[in-house]
Amino acid sequence: MGAGGPAVGAPRPVPSVTVADLLRRSYEQFSARSAVVQDDRVVTYGELGARALRVAAALRAHGLVHGDRVVLLTSNRAEFFEVEHAAFRGGFVRLALSPRLHPKEVAHILRDAGARALFVDPEWAARIGDVLAGCPDVTLAVGFGEPPPDAPLHLSYGELLARSPDAEPVPWLVEPEDIAALLYTSGTTGLPKGAALSHRNWAAMMRNCLVEMPPLDESDLLLHVAPLSHFSGYTASPCFVRGAGNLVLPRFDPRETLQALRDHPVTILPMVPTMINMVTAAAEDEGAEVRTSLRAVIYGGAAIAPDRLRRATRVFGDVFLQFYGLSETPMPLTSLSRAAHVFDPAGPVPERLASAGRVNPFVELRLVGDDGADSPPGEVGEIVVRGDTVMRGYWDKPDETAQMIDGEGWAATGDLGRMDAEGYLYVVDRKKDMIVTGGYNVYPTEVENAISTLPGVAEVAVVGAPDERFGECIVAVVAPRPGHTVTDRDVVGVCTDQLADYKKPRRVLFVDELPKTGSGKIQRKRIREPLWAAETRRVGG
């Protein structure tokens, strides 16, 4: 279809299956195949299914019931998938959090979700006490590995499995519209809110990924170096359906990633652009290429700058595949195919490389103006989508749900885009002012709220600025109170005390007064403009 005008794409509803149904088939069909590998440990599909059932039975034995929220707060580890699958198969709700969050942020999410069970790695086990003290609904706290002996946990993971009933738990009737997962995303108030995805939503995401990825089978191997709590974890689900293996590294390190690619027959590698840039630089330093068994490097969060893509292609080959999506409308809404990434390094850079690709066959997408009418062909409008990956709603927030999803099922992404005559979507700005730094979403309000607690701050605005390494960096523009002194160290320090490290400003600018509209609203766009003056895109890449 041409640029602009009516909706692009014709959605086809996902069959009435649950994620549990899909996983159960894989446990049976690929029973002896390796499902998860970490270090010297190999878990087959049959073992993964059995261990997931034991975890589900243990959760039931500890009083959890259908629909209770089960939280994973851990670095990458094989047990992540056991608990995730236990939640899907047992009728619980998967809630995975970044281990980089601040304890105050974790506590807010646990309270907001009414979480009942919490699984943590040893690093978090040592500092989870204050979090649990403010979250009375959490009745079961479990530590992976060897948690510190004085950690305020109920059980280690090994103890949980050892005490689990041997018999398969009596199956609950898990319906396609039951909530399968909560994905917490920053809110307009600065407080995270949970996007509730049903089993139908999650299964549709799996289907949409399989449509865009190279054909998968049990010979494929995914390498997980990006957090399982986010992008990398989402790409694992469709691969489990095809019997692929999953190689897990505990955390991202460029040189360890290169070594894993040399040592193992990895075919699929999900990363964010920042990681791709860092691995590329490490390979260049070593004078190495990674033209091994890789068939796809899947990335999301932003486009890759053409010069960086040229360098990455020399290292990895023509294997890049971009997905675009949101927590509320999971990836891929659009994808930039591997073929679309191929270009002549000696020739001009194709414009499409700055795009988010073409619309997924199972998604409807429109560009609309402020009046809700379709934008004319080629003009910028807000990206709105409809399909069976659109969330059920924000957890316990009906008003905010209604603001995002209209009565006809169209979800407003908050991103502004345009579409060219070939159907490539270009994300040119963010209506919601979200900052994407190193693949992480940061909403300015949550950083502004932290900085505003400094007594000497009269007002503050936080914006994203172009950054060669992270795509965007966080810039805080601060107007001190008359007669008060505020330093860079003060601003960064208060953020360190309250927020995850990736939410800290990398630059602090001081002004006498922030620009405002006639009604007194801070003009964030005017603040951003000089920072982005040399850029063609208003979104980091």
C-alpha positions as CSV (number, residue, x, y, z in Angstrom):
1,M,0.0,0.0,0.0
2,G,1.2,3.6,-0.6
3,A,2.4,6.1,1.9
4,G,-0.2,7.6,4.2
5,G,-4.0,7.1,3.8
6,P,-5.9,4.2,5.2
7,A,-4.4,1.6,7.5
8,V,-1.5,-0.5,6.3
9,G,-1.7,-4.2,7.0
10,A,-4.6,-6.6,7.4
11,P,-4.6,-8.3,10.8
12,R,-5.5,-12.0,11.2
13,P,-6.4,-13.0,14.7
14,V,-4.2,-15.5,16.5
15,P,-5.8,-18.9,17.1
16,S,-7.3,-19.5,20.5
17,V,-4.2,-21.0,22.1
18,T,-2.3,-20.0,25.2
19,V,1.5,-19.7,25.7
20,A,1.2,-22.8,27.9
21,D,-0.3,-24.8,25.0
22,L,2.6,-23.8,22.7
23,L,5.3,-24.6,25.3
24,R,3.8,-28.0,26.1
25,R,4.0,-29.1,22.5
26,S,7.7,-28.1,22.4
27,Y,8.5,-30.1,25.6
28,E,7.0,-33.2,23.9
29,Q,8.3,-32.7,20.4
30,F,11.8,-31.7,21.2
31,S,12.2,-33.6,24.5
32,A,15.8,-34.7,24.1
33,R,17.0,-31.4,22.4
34,S,19.0,-28.8,24.3
35,A,16.7,-26.0,25.4
36,V,19.0,-23.9,27.6
37,V,22.7,-23.9,28.0
38,Q,24.8,-21.9,30.5
39,D,28.4,-22.7,31.2
40,D,28.6,-26.5,31.6
41,R,24.9,-26.9,32.3
42,V,22.5,-28.2,29.6
43,V,18.8,-28.4,30.2
44,T,16.8,-30.3,27.6
45,Y,13.3,-29.5,26.5
46,G,11.9,-32.4,28.5
47,E,13.8,-31.3,31.6
48,L,12.7,-27.7,31.2
49,G,9.1,-28.7,31.0
50,A,9.4,-30.9,34.1
51,R,11.3,-28.3,36.1
52,A,8.7,-25.6,35.1
53,L,5.9,-27.9,36.4
54,R,7.8,-28.4,39.7
55,V,8.2,-24.7,40.2
56,A,4.5,-24.2,39.4
57,A,3.5,-26.9,41.9
58,A,5.8,-25.3,44.5
59,L,4.2,-21.9,44.0
60,R,0.7,-23.4,44.4
61,A,1.9,-25.2,47.6
62,H,3.0,-21.8,49.0
63,G,-0.5,-20.4,48.5
64,L,-0.3,-18.7,45.1
65,V,-3.4,-18.9,42.9
66,H,-4.4,-18.3,39.3
67,G,-3.5,-14.7,38.3
68,D,-0.9,-14.0,41.0
69,R,2.1,-12.1,39.9
70,V,5.5,-13.8,40.0
71,V,8.5,-11.5,39.7
72,L,12.0,-12.2,38.3
73,L,14.7,-9.8,39.4
74,T,18.0,-11.3,38.2
75,S,20.8,-11.1,35.8
76,N,20.7,-13.6,32.9
77,R,20.6,-17.2,34.1
78,A,19.1,-20.6,32.9
79,E,16.6,-20.6,35.8
80,F,15.0,-17.5,34.4
81,F,13.2,-19.7,31.8
82,E,12.2,-22.3,34.3
83,V,10.3,-19.7,36.4
84,E,9.0,-17.9,33.3
85,H,7.6,-21.1,31.9
86,A,6.2,-22.0,35.3
87,A,4.3,-18.8,35.3
88,F,2.9,-19.3,31.8
89,R,1.9,-23.0,32.5
90,G,0.7,-22.5,36.0
91,G,-1.7,-19.6,35.3
92,F,0.5,-17.0,37.1
93,V,1.6,-13.7,35.6
94,R,5.2,-13.2,34.5
95,L,6.8,-10.0,35.7
96,A,10.5,-9.6,34.8
97,L,12.4,-6.6,36.0
98,S,15.8,-5.2,35.1
99,P,18.4,-5.9,37.8
100,R,19.7,-2.4,37.2
101,L,16.6,-0.8,38.8
102,H,17.0,1.1,42.0
103,P,15.5,-0.6,45.1
104,K,12.9,2.2,45.4
105,E,11.8,1.6,41.8
106,V,11.6,-2.2,42.5
107,A,9.5,-1.6,45.6
108,H,7.1,0.7,43.7
109,I,6.5,-1.9,41.0
110,L,6.1,-4.8,43.5
111,R,3.4,-2.8,45.4
112,D,1.7,-1.6,42.2
113,A,1.5,-5.1,40.8
114,G,0.5,-6.7,44.1
115,A,3.3,-9.2,43.6
116,R,3.1,-12.4,45.6
117,A,6.4,-14.2,44.7
118,L,9.9,-12.8,44.0
119,F,12.9,-14.6,42.6
120,V,16.3,-12.8,42.9
121,D,19.9,-13.5,42.1
122,P,22.6,-13.4,44.8
123,E,23.5,-9.8,44.1
124,W,19.9,-8.7,44.8
125,A,19.4,-11.1,47.7
126,A,22.0,-9.2,49.7
127,R,20.0,-5.9,49.5
128,I,16.4,-7.0,49.1
129,G,15.5,-6.5,52.8
130,D,14.3,-2.9,52.6
131,V,12.3,-3.7,49.5
132,L,10.5,-6.6,51.1
133,A,9.8,-4.5,54.2
134,G,7.6,-2.2,52.2
135,C,5.9,-5.0,50.1
136,P,3.7,-7.1,52.5
137,D,2.0,-8.8,49.6
138,V,5.2,-10.7,48.7
139,T,4.7,-13.9,50.7
140,L,7.5,-15.9,49.0
141,A,11.0,-14.7,48.3
142,V,13.4,-17.1,46.6
143,G,17.1,-16.8,45.9
144,F,18.9,-18.2,42.9
145,G,22.3,-19.8,43.3
146,E,23.9,-19.4,46.7
147,P,22.3,-16.4,48.3
148,P,24.1,-14.8,51.4
149,P,23.2,-16.7,54.6
150,D,21.7,-13.6,56.2
151,A,19.6,-12.6,53.2
152,P,15.9,-12.1,54.2
153,L,14.6,-14.9,51.9
154,H,12.2,-17.7,52.5
155,L,14.0,-20.3,50.4
156,S,16.8,-20.9,48.0
157,Y,15.8,-22.0,44.5
158,G,17.2,-25.5,45.2
159,E,15.2,-25.8,48.4
160,L,12.1,-24.7,46.5
161,L,12.5,-27.5,44.0
162,A,13.5,-30.1,46.6
163,R,10.3,-29.4,48.5
164,S,8.0,-29.3,45.5
165,P,5.4,-31.9,45.0
166,D,6.4,-34.6,42.6
167,A,3.1,-34.9,40.9
168,E,2.1,-32.5,38.1
169,P,-0.1,-29.8,39.5
170,V,-3.8,-30.0,38.8
171,P,-4.1,-27.9,35.6
172,W,-5.9,-24.7,35.8
173,L,-8.0,-23.6,32.8
174,V,-5.7,-21.0,31.4
175,E,-7.7,-19.0,28.8
176,P,-6.3,-17.0,25.9
177,E,-7.6,-13.7,27.4
178,D,-6.0,-14.4,30.8
179,I,-3.0,-12.1,31.7
180,A,0.3,-13.8,30.9
181,A,2.7,-11.0,31.6
182,L,3.1,-7.5,33.0
183,L,5.7,-5.3,31.2
184,Y,6.5,-2.2,33.3
185,T,7.1,0.9,31.4
186,S,7.7,4.5,32.5
187,G,4.5,6.5,32.9
188,T,3.5,10.2,32.3
189,T,3.6,10.8,36.1
190,G,7.2,9.5,36.2
191,L,6.0,6.2,38.0
192,P,6.3,2.9,36.1
193,K,3.0,1.3,35.0
194,G,2.4,-2.2,33.9
195,A,1.3,-3.1,30.4
196,A,-0.9,-6.2,30.8
197,L,-0.4,-8.7,28.0
198,S,-2.8,-11.7,27.7
199,H,-1.8,-15.2,26.5
200,R,-3.4,-14.2,23.2
201,N,-1.1,-11.1,23.0
202,W,2.0,-13.0,23.9
203,A,1.2,-15.8,21.4
204,A,0.6,-13.2,18.7
205,M,4.0,-11.6,19.5
206,M,5.6,-15.0,19.0
207,R,3.8,-15.5,15.7
208,N,4.7,-12.0,14.5
209,C,8.4,-12.6,15.4
210,L,8.4,-16.0,13.5
211,V,7.0,-14.3,10.4
212,E,9.9,-11.8,10.3
213,M,12.8,-14.0,11.6
214,P,14.7,-16.4,9.4
215,P,13.0,-19.8,9.3
216,L,13.9,-21.5,12.7
217,D,14.2,-25.1,13.7
218,E,15.9,-27.2,16.4
219,S,19.4,-26.6,14.8
220,D,19.3,-22.9,15.7
221,L,21.0,-21.4,18.7
222,L,20.2,-18.0,20.3
223,L,22.9,-16.2,22.2
224,H,21.5,-14.1,25.1
225,V,23.7,-11.3,26.1
226,A,21.1,-8.6,26.3
227,P,18.8,-8.7,29.4
228,L,16.3,-11.6,29.5
229,S,14.0,-9.2,31.4
230,H,13.7,-7.2,28.2
231,F,14.4,-7.6,24.4
232,S,16.4,-10.8,24.5
233,G,13.8,-12.5,26.7
234,Y,11.0,-11.7,24.3
235,T,12.9,-13.1,21.3
236,A,13.4,-16.4,23.2
237,S,9.7,-17.2,23.3
238,P,9.1,-17.8,19.6
239,C,12.3,-19.8,19.4
240,F,11.2,-22.2,22.1
241,V,8.2,-23.0,19.8
242,R,10.6,-24.2,17.1
243,G,12.8,-26.2,19.3
244,A,15.8,-23.8,19.1
245,G,18.5,-23.8,21.8
246,N,19.3,-20.8,24.1
247,L,22.9,-20.0,25.2
248,V,22.9,-17.7,28.2
249,L,25.6,-15.4,29.3
250,P,25.0,-13.7,32.7
251,R,25.7,-10.2,31.5
252,F,26.9,-8.3,28.4
253,D,30.6,-8.0,27.7
254,P,31.8,-7.3,24.2
255,R,34.8,-9.6,24.2
256,E,32.9,-12.4,25.9
257,T,30.2,-12.0,23.3
258,L,32.9,-12.4,20.6
259,Q,34.3,-15.5,22.3
260,A,30.9,-17.1,22.6
261,L,30.3,-16.5,18.9
262,R,33.6,-18.3,18.1
263,D,33.0,-21.2,20.5
264,H,29.4,-22.0,19.8
265,P,27.3,-22.4,16.6
266,V,25.2,-19.3,17.3
267,T,22.7,-18.4,14.6
268,I,20.5,-15.7,16.2
269,L,21.8,-12.8,18.3
270,P,19.4,-10.2,19.8
271,M,21.1,-7.0,20.9
272,V,20.4,-3.3,21.1
273,P,22.3,-0.9,18.9
274,T,24.7,0.2,21.7
275,M,25.7,-3.4,22.2
276,I,26.2,-3.9,18.4
277,N,28.5,-0.9,18.3
278,M,30.5,-2.1,21.3
279,V,31.0,-5.6,19.9
280,T,31.9,-4.1,16.5
281,A,34.6,-1.9,18.1
282,A,35.9,-4.9,20.1
283,A,36.2,-7.0,16.9
284,E,37.9,-4.2,15.1
285,D,40.4,-3.9,17.9
286,E,41.2,-7.6,17.6
287,G,41.2,-7.4,13.8
288,A,38.5,-10.2,13.8
289,E,35.4,-11.0,11.8
290,V,32.4,-12.9,13.1
291,R,31.3,-14.5,9.8
292,T,30.5,-17.8,11.5
293,S,27.1,-19.5,11.7
294,L,25.2,-16.2,12.4
295,R,22.0,-15.8,10.4
296,A,20.4,-12.9,12.1
297,V,21.5,-10.1,14.5
298,I,18.1,-8.8,15.7
299,Y,18.1,-5.3,17.2
300,G,15.4,-2.8,18.4
301,G,15.1,0.4,20.2
302,A,16.5,2.6,17.5
303,A,18.0,2.5,14.0
304,I,21.7,2.1,13.6
305,A,23.6,5.1,12.1
306,P,24.6,4.2,8.5
307,D,28.4,4.5,9.2
308,R,28.1,2.3,12.2
309,L,26.0,-0.2,10.2
310,R,28.7,-0.3,7.5
311,R,31.3,-1.1,10.1
312,A,29.1,-3.7,11.8
313,T,28.4,-5.4,8.5
314,R,32.1,-5.8,7.8
315,V,32.3,-7.7,11.1
316,F,29.1,-9.7,11.2
317,G,28.1,-9.9,7.5
318,D,24.7,-9.1,6.0
319,V,22.7,-10.5,8.9
320,F,21.0,-7.5,10.5
321,L,17.2,-7.4,11.2
322,Q,15.5,-4.5,13.0
323,F,12.2,-4.8,15.1
324,Y,10.1,-1.9,16.2
325,G,7.5,-2.1,19.0
326,L,6.5,-0.9,22.5
327,S,5.8,-2.6,25.8
328,E,2.1,-1.9,25.2
329,T,2.2,-3.2,21.6
330,P,5.1,-5.6,21.5
331,M,7.5,-6.1,18.6
332,P,7.5,-6.4,15.8
333,L,5.0,-3.8,14.6
334,T,7.4,-3.2,11.8
335,S,10.6,-4.8,10.7
336,L,13.6,-3.8,8.5
337,S,14.5,-7.1,6.9
338,R,18.0,-8.5,6.4
339,A,17.6,-7.9,2.6
340,A,16.8,-4.2,3.3
341,H,20.0,-3.8,5.3
342,V,22.2,-4.9,2.3
343,F,23.8,-2.0,0.4
344,D,26.9,-1.3,-1.6
345,P,29.5,0.1,0.9
346,A,31.1,2.1,-1.9
347,G,27.8,3.7,-3.0
348,P,25.3,6.1,-1.3
349,V,23.6,4.9,1.8
350,P,19.9,4.0,1.1
351,E,17.4,6.1,2.9
352,R,15.5,3.0,4.1
353,L,18.4,2.3,6.6
354,A,17.1,5.2,8.7
355,S,13.6,3.6,8.8
356,A,12.0,1.1,11.2
357,G,11.1,-1.1,8.2
358,R,7.7,-2.2,6.8
359,V,4.5,-3.1,8.7
360,N,4.1,-6.7,9.9
361,P,1.4,-8.6,8.0
362,F,-0.6,-9.1,11.2
363,V,-0.6,-5.5,12.3
364,E,-2.7,-2.5,11.1
365,L,-0.8,0.8,11.2
366,R,-1.9,4.4,10.5
367,L,-0.4,7.8,10.8
368,V,-2.8,10.4,12.3
369,G,-2.8,14.1,13.0
370,D,-3.9,15.8,16.2
371,D,-7.5,15.7,15.0
372,G,-7.4,11.9,14.7
373,A,-7.7,12.0,10.9
374,D,-5.2,10.2,8.7
375,S,-2.1,12.2,7.7
376,P,-1.7,12.9,4.0
377,P,0.8,10.6,2.2
378,G,4.4,11.4,3.1
379,E,3.6,13.7,6.0
380,V,4.3,13.1,9.7
381,G,1.7,11.8,12.0
382,E,1.3,9.9,15.2
383,I,1.8,6.2,14.8
384,V,-1.3,4.3,15.8
385,V,-1.7,0.5,15.6
386,R,-4.3,-2.2,15.9
387,G,-3.9,-6.0,16.2
388,D,-3.9,-8.9,18.6
389,T,-0.6,-7.8,20.2
390,V,-2.1,-4.6,21.6
391,M,-2.2,-5.0,25.4
392,R,-5.3,-5.6,27.4
393,G,-4.6,-2.4,29.3
394,Y,-2.4,-0.8,32.0
395,W,-2.6,-2.8,35.2
396,D,-5.2,-1.2,37.5
397,K,-5.2,2.0,35.5
398,P,-8.4,2.2,33.4
399,D,-8.2,5.9,32.7
400,E,-4.7,5.7,31.3
401,T,-5.7,2.7,29.3
402,A,-8.6,4.6,27.7
403,Q,-6.2,7.5,26.8
404,M,-4.0,5.1,24.9
405,I,-6.5,2.7,23.3
406,D,-9.7,3.9,21.7
407,G,-13.0,2.2,21.4
408,E,-12.1,0.6,18.0
409,G,-8.9,-0.9,19.4
410,W,-6.4,1.6,17.9
411,A,-3.4,2.1,20.3
412,A,-1.6,5.5,20.2
413,T,2.2,4.8,20.3
414,G,3.2,8.3,21.2
415,D,5.8,8.1,18.4
416,L,5.6,10.4,15.3
417,G,6.5,9.0,12.0
418,R,6.1,9.2,8.2
419,M,5.9,6.5,5.5
420,D,7.5,6.6,2.1
421,A,6.0,5.3,-1.1
422,E,7.6,1.9,-0.6
423,G,6.0,1.4,2.7
424,Y,9.0,2.1,4.9
425,L,8.1,3.7,8.3
426,Y,10.4,6.4,9.6
427,V,10.1,7.2,13.3
428,V,11.1,10.9,13.4
429,D,10.3,12.0,17.0
430,R,8.5,11.0,20.2
431,K,5.3,12.7,21.1
432,K,5.7,11.4,24.6
433,D,9.3,12.7,25.0
434,M,10.6,9.2,25.9
435,I,14.4,9.0,25.9
436,V,16.1,5.7,24.6
437,T,19.6,5.4,26.0
438,G,21.6,2.3,25.4
439,G,18.4,0.4,24.6
440,Y,16.6,1.5,27.9
441,N,13.5,3.6,27.9
442,V,13.7,6.6,30.3
443,Y,10.8,9.0,30.8
444,P,12.0,12.6,31.6
445,T,9.5,13.0,34.5
446,E,11.0,10.3,36.7
447,V,14.5,11.9,36.4
448,E,13.0,15.4,36.9
449,N,11.2,14.2,40.0
450,A,14.4,13.0,41.6
451,I,16.4,16.2,40.7
452,S,13.5,18.4,42.1
453,T,14.1,17.0,45.6
454,L,17.3,19.1,45.8
455,P,16.5,22.2,47.9
456,G,18.4,24.5,45.5
457,V,16.5,23.5,42.4
458,A,13.8,25.9,41.2
459,E,12.9,24.0,38.1
460,V,14.3,21.3,35.8
461,A,13.8,19.8,32.4
462,V,15.3,16.5,31.2
463,V,15.8,15.8,27.5
464,G,17.7,13.4,25.3
465,A,20.6,14.5,23.3
466,P,22.5,12.6,20.5
467,D,25.3,10.3,21.8
468,E,27.7,8.4,19.7
469,R,27.8,5.4,22.0
470,F,24.3,5.2,23.6
471,G,22.2,6.7,20.8
472,E,20.9,9.2,23.2
473,C,22.2,10.5,26.5
474,I,20.3,12.2,29.3
475,V,20.7,15.9,29.7
476,A,19.4,17.8,32.7
477,V,18.7,21.5,32.3
478,V,18.5,23.0,35.8
479,A,17.4,26.5,36.9
480,P,18.7,27.0,40.5
481,R,16.7,29.0,43.1
482,P,18.0,32.6,43.6
483,G,20.7,32.6,46.1
484,H,21.3,28.8,46.0
485,T,24.2,26.9,44.5
486,V,23.6,23.6,42.7
487,T,26.5,21.6,41.2
488,D,26.7,18.8,38.6
489,R,27.7,16.5,41.5
490,D,24.5,17.4,43.4
491,V,22.3,16.6,40.4
492,V,24.0,13.3,39.5
493,G,24.2,12.3,43.2
494,V,20.5,12.6,43.9
495,C,19.8,10.6,40.8
496,T,22.2,7.9,42.0
497,D,20.4,7.7,45.3
498,Q,16.9,7.2,43.7
499,L,17.2,5.8,40.1
500,A,18.8,3.1,38.0
501,D,22.3,4.1,36.8
502,Y,21.2,4.4,33.2
503,K,18.8,7.1,34.2
504,K,21.5,9.4,35.5
505,P,22.2,12.6,33.5
506,R,25.4,12.5,31.5
507,R,25.3,16.2,31.1
508,V,24.0,19.0,33.4
509,L,23.3,22.5,32.0
510,F,22.5,25.4,34.2
511,V,20.2,28.3,33.1
512,D,18.5,31.2,34.8
513,E,15.1,30.2,33.6
514,L,13.6,27.5,31.4
515,P,11.7,28.5,28.3
516,K,7.9,28.3,28.8
517,T,4.7,28.8,26.8
518,G,2.2,31.5,27.6
519,S,0.4,29.2,29.9
520,G,3.6,28.5,31.9
521,K,4.3,25.0,30.4
522,I,8.0,24.2,29.9
523,Q,8.9,24.1,26.2
524,R,10.8,20.9,26.1
525,K,11.1,21.0,22.3
526,R,12.9,24.4,22.5
527,I,15.4,22.9,24.9
528,R,16.0,19.9,22.7
529,E,16.4,21.8,19.4
530,P,20.0,23.2,19.9
531,L,21.1,19.8,21.1
532,W,19.8,18.1,18.0
533,A,20.6,20.9,15.5
534,A,23.1,18.8,13.5
535,E,20.9,15.6,13.4
536,T,18.3,14.6,10.7
537,R,16.5,12.4,13.1
538,R,15.0,13.5,16.4
539,V,15.4,10.0,17.9
540,G,18.8,8.5,18.8
541,G,20.3,5.8,16.6
